[in-house]
Amino acid sequence: MLQRLIGFMLCIIATLFVAQGALASKEPIRLEIFSNSGPMIPNLKLSTAEQLWLAKKKTLVVAVYSPESPPLMLDSSSGRFCGMNAEYLSLLQRALGINVKIDRYDSEELALNAVKAGKADLVLTSLRTNFNAVAPFIASLPMVSAYPALVTTQKKCYATATYG
């Protein structure tokens, strides 16, 4: 009986070590783009050099990182990449006629290091007011601008503010 209990405890401990190693991995988790966007394909104007680069590249690898930042980025336990960024990348994939692969990293630092090492082509950052791009990186304009909103009822909208 004692041997069975010890064996059971060793199995539990081994499972915890394996699970912890999987969560703290420096290797990315490959996600599948899940999009609800319709058949509209935007017309993108690219230079000849950009067209040649994409033709040679064929697959664009995009690095994302935890934690998720809804509504921009969500990934489920099934390995699907959802949200506004997924919709944007799906449109980009169809407009450019290339494959887009998503690799999720545990941190922004690991995602940026993947670009430096040539394992990814670009990083989708989280929603924030600014990204200080330091060489060798450059940053695009934000895809989404988010502003805080005050929400109240129509009845309270016209009430006089009182202080103190």
C-alpha angles and dihedrals in degrees: 000000000000091000091053091050092049091047091050092049091049090052091051092048092047090050091052092051092049092047092048091050091051092051095048096044120141089207116091126246112233112232131194118231111244112194137173095191116131131232095287110123117193119228107240121192112214130178119246090254091052092048091050092048091051093046090054094042098050092174125055113204113208120195119212128174143208141292102060116238110206132234089023099048135015130159124187130212087260090069096252120144109216139169138063093316091054090052091049093048092047090055090046091050092053095041093051097036093230136120118256119204122192121212117187117209128192094242144015090248092057091047092051090047089054089058091048090050093048094246091116133028100212144357127230105216126208123263109278139132097260144005115207101217110203122188129309086032130076125188131217124221112278115278090213132029114206124195127182117249133207112225124198141142121275090244092058093042093083098039116119115251114243125198133202 
